Amino acid sequence: MCNLATSIWRLILNHIAIEDENYSVLYLACDSLCFSYVLLSNEKEGRMTPLDKAFIEATENPDRESDFYNLFLNSDLFIPTYDIPRERREIRLGKEETISPIVIESNGVQFLMLFDTEERLSAWAKREIGFVRMPGHAIVEMVDPSIHWALNVGTEYFKEFAPEEIEWLKSSLEQSKAKEIILERETEVLIGVPAKIPEGLVDSFKRTAARNKEVREAFIAQVYYVKEGEKPHLALVLRLDQASKSVHDGIRDDFVVASRGYFAEGDYIDIHIDDGNGISYEITQAVSPFYKRVK
């Protein structure tokens, strides 16, 4: 056990309740983006992606709609752009940097094109084209919701997102933001191996860690703050390369979205950035990492 004063980012999980100008520049927050180019591909798009399967299940069963939206928010998506870079490169952009997405107009309605694989983007473009790759939640947060979205045009799994739907997604993300809490110095903290981890959560975290190259290791423990109103719950610790606060915040937000859909309503998970002290340090000593970056 340990008695430590510390600040913690806590994500309160809630179920999603489903209720039945030419855009030339996007302003992007600090999220992992991949600038690249697509060469013409002769590969036929025949396989279903996880997002396809979730979409079909959602259309057949309204109770599965939240699963589709959660996966969409946590998936890497490809946006075609006017700019074609000279070489494939992966960088992290700041808020003041821009891209120029291709917007298609049809019957007076403007569409931002989205694809969940590079092959589908190439098949649609039928020519060399630039793109950016970014998580769905970053697109929701940063793109003007007045424009329609077209997901996977040219496939049988095409979906259109209307502005009202995008606004709802934006509101849903805002409600599930992690909030900082402060533990008093005399708070007793019990740390141990988790009694149970929701099925699929670790895999979701591993995928998220892999696309955030600054993540060196990640740990999950069960913690209990011995104080009124608290209960044993999970805590995630991220051991990162040195970077700015905005980069760390962007990575934490990515893991927040990766947690969606894995907890019962009212449950929560604490998210720590390891600083070598306090609870985060104690957790790294108590459990083994479930993720280690491949060198």
Secondary structure, 3 states (H helix, E strand, C coil): CEECCEEEEEEECCCCCCCCCCCCCEECCCCEEEEEEECCCCCCCCCCCHHHHHHHHHHHCHHHHHHHHHHHHHCEEEEEECCCCCCCEEEECCCCCEECECEEEECCEEEEEEECCHHHHHHHHCCCEEEEEEEHHHHHHHCCCCCEEEECCCCCCCEEECHHHHHHHHHHHHHCCCEEEEECCCCEEEEECCCCCCCCHHHHHHHHHHHCCCEEEEEEEEEEEECCCCCCEEEEEEEECCCCHHHHHHHHHHHHHHCCCCCCCCCEEEEEECCCCHHHHHHHHHCCCCEECCC
